[in-house]
Amino acid sequence: MSSNKESNRRERWKSRARTVVRKHYILLVLLCLAAVFYGNEFGYVRTHGTDTYNFLTGQDPGGTGIVVRIDGKSILDIAAEELLGIDTAAMKARNAKHAAKIIESGSQQLKQIRGGSRGMLSPVANMFSSGGITQAIADAGYSLFHSRSLINSLMIIASLLKTVFIWVFLKNVYIAIVRRMFLEARTYDKVPFSHVMHFRVMGRWIKASFSMLLCTVYRMLWWLTIVGGVIKHYSYLLVPYIVAENPDIEPKQAILLSRRMMDGHKMEAFRLDLSFIGWHLLGILTFGLAEAFWVVPYKTAAFSEYYAHMRRISKKHGLEGTDILHDEYLFEKADREVLEEAYIESEVQELYIETHEIKLSPVKAFFAKNFGLWIGNSKDKKAYDEVDNRRQQIISDRAAVNGEMYPQRLNPLWHEESYRVMRSARSIRTYTIWSVIMIFFVFSFVGWGWEVGIHLIKDGVFVNRGVMHGPWLPVYGSGVAMIIVVLARWRRTPMTEAILTILLCGVVEYMTSLYLEVTKGMRWWDYTGYFLNLDGRICGEGLMVFAIGGMVAVYLLVPLLDSLLSRFNPKLIAAMSIVLVIIFSADMVYSHNHPNIGEGITDYDAYKQNESVIEIIDYAYIPVDTECRLLL
């Protein structure tokens, strides 16, 4: 009888979870996909598609050797020979010889670029060499300490610290952020993307980060005992939900409360977990697509229902520590009278708008509405933004009063400073030309730093990524800049914005790859073998990453960056923008004739692994050859 009751409860949780996911499908899927690509969760989703390709082509999933071969040939080789009549062995041998020549010439060109520049402009020329600014810093450090290994170690440590910082304060806490959004979705019809900043709005981001960090450390230590890891997985299961509800909780207290709540219920949670085994099998059969676009959000929503159930029965039985779970309106809607009293300031906001409304000229209105660009002086922009902020606040307040959206003003941690934080993160805004330029350079530099840091930590080698020589990857900056300008008029509808972001980024990446190959006769990336790839220039996984990154940038990071830039003197921002544009233009002109190729760039993986010439062509720049591209 007890088993039937548990089974019925489980079906109710899953039924409600399906309803929640359908109602907020786009938002919840994007949140989970971000965790897949950027976070610490659901990493298994990424493996199915590539493993299937590796099986077909004869590659070991770990990339360590050959597994599946028929008469020494992969299945794709056989298909090319039988269907197209191509001699794959001769083709690969010819391409290997071609690749070897390019690598040799690239190395010679690199040596010419790096050294021997004479005259008074040689320091400037060398600054644009393959090491760029970072290499110059490393050389300066070597001059001071006379130890190349010490400088490399310091650079690796700096990159490692950056990675740890991102993991602790962004990736790890994102687990609790996702739970918060799912809990709001189960109660309310509207869940603004901006609510991912809930911990920041309430001033508890750092505390939430440390709570999640301690939980992760405990889990890692328990997994050393294997059996203990399985048990503690379910003991600590509710920690992200507890932190999501009350980020002010002490780290040890959150873990202790989860253990108390799960005492005697771990097997129940295990059986709920086990009930998704069929869905996981479907995920494998669909190369991970079912997992990414249904199973992961569905399962997360089901466990959100499970937390709501455990919270209710724990508080009912007066379990010690549950008094700190006091965000009641996360689970039930407040009375109309309570909401109207909390949001009574909306009337004052409406009066302010009526008396401070700014009418824009037709030209200004056109650029503001269609491109999100402000044409005019900064003083008028501040006044316009103030009115627009209040107008958006009224819209949010009305949704909260009507019970459509979580009422943040009724959160126990709400404080007056929260309004300022919310305004700084508003995505519906206009940007000055100078702000757009600075956003371009910031994201170009962050993208460059991210990719350089990956190689520093992984291999202990500095690799200046990209076609250009300076510390920037324009594909990151231009992608974000284009999204905030070209797609400005669709920003109020995130679903449309996400779809158009995928299309825009796909076109840009494809055309960039095509341009580089046509003009330089080589490729700087190749997605051949990735699921849903188009001519190896773009792939489904890459476009999804761009879509998620673009949405996070447009709806969260860019507004915060713009708010930070607005604190500085506009003339200073304009001057910095002009200087950066001049340097960037010089680098672009120089890179047109002397692209960033050679040791450590396009042939990096080949040199690192000491592969044979045949294997080098999989990593090195690929000649413009239709048949070659077909095979590789």
PyMOL commands that set and color helices and strands:
alter all, ss='L'
color gray80, all
select helices_A, chain A and resi 2-23+25-37+43-57+75-84+88-114+122-127+132-145+148-187+193-201+205-223+227-235+239-245+251-262+266-274+277-285+289-316+322-324+328-330+336-342+346-356+362-371+378-401+408-410+417-424+433-459+474-486+488-490+494-520+540-565+570-593+604-609+613-616+626-631
alter helices_A, ss='H'
color red, helices_A
select strands_A, chain A and resi 533-534+538-539
alter strands_A, ss='S'
color yellow, strands_A
deselect
rebuild
show_as cartoon
